[in-house]
Amino acid sequence: MSKPLHISISERLSEMIFSGDYTEGDQLPTEPSLAKTLGVSRATLREALKHLEMDGILYRRHGIGTFVKSKAPAITLDL
């Protein structure tokens, strides 16, 4: 079974961050620009960004943009 598209996109963005395309503190391109670059809808991109934000890799500032928070994924313990 194939992965949902937003999961594939979040993995692709993670690879871009971990490979050095974006570093800690960098601002990502605007959603329309990034969606076009990745060949997905803004809705799919937003879902992917939400996953990376929940993982502690990105953070968003309303009206300003999306930024790389950390190159290391946050470790969550579901106890």
N, C-alpha and C positions, 0 to 999 in steps of 0.2 A: 504494500500500500504506500502511495506517495505522501509526502508531507504537505500540510497546508502551505499555500504560497507565502503567507506572512511569516511563517517559521523559516522557510528557505531564505527569505529576504533578510530576516533578523540575523541569520547565520552568515549571510553574505556581508552584511554591514559589520558584524563582529570581526570577520576576517579582514576587512578593510582597516578596521581600527587596530587590530593586533599586528597587522603587517606593517603598520607605520604610515598608511595613507592619511590617517588622522591621529593626532596625539592628544594627550590629556590637556584639556582646556580649549581645544579647537572647536570652532563652531561649524556644524554641518551646513551644507547648502540648504536653501529654502526647500520646503516640502514639494512644491511643484517641480523645482529643478531636480531634486533628488529622485522623485518618482519617475520623471522622464528619463533620467540617466539609467535607472534600474529597470525601466520598462514595465512599471506597475501603476495601479491607480493610487491616488492619494489615500484612499481608505485602507488599502493593503499596507501602504507605507506607514501610516499612523499606527496600525496594529503592530507592525514589526517594531516601531520605535517604542511603543508602550512596553513590549516585552523586554527590550534592552534597558529601558528606564527602570522596570521592576527588578532587573538583574543588577542594577547599580552601575551600569556601564555608561549610561547617558543621563542627562538631566535637561529639563526644559524650563525656559523662562518665558511666560506668556508675553507675546508681543515683541520678544527679542530673538528667540531662536532655540535651537537644540545644540547642546554642547557635550563633548566627551568628558565624562566624569573620571573614569579610571580605565586603564588598560586591562586590569585584572578583574575577572568576574567576581562578584560578591558570592560568598558561600553561605547558603541558607540551610539551616537545620530544621527539618520538620519533625519535631519530637512529639 
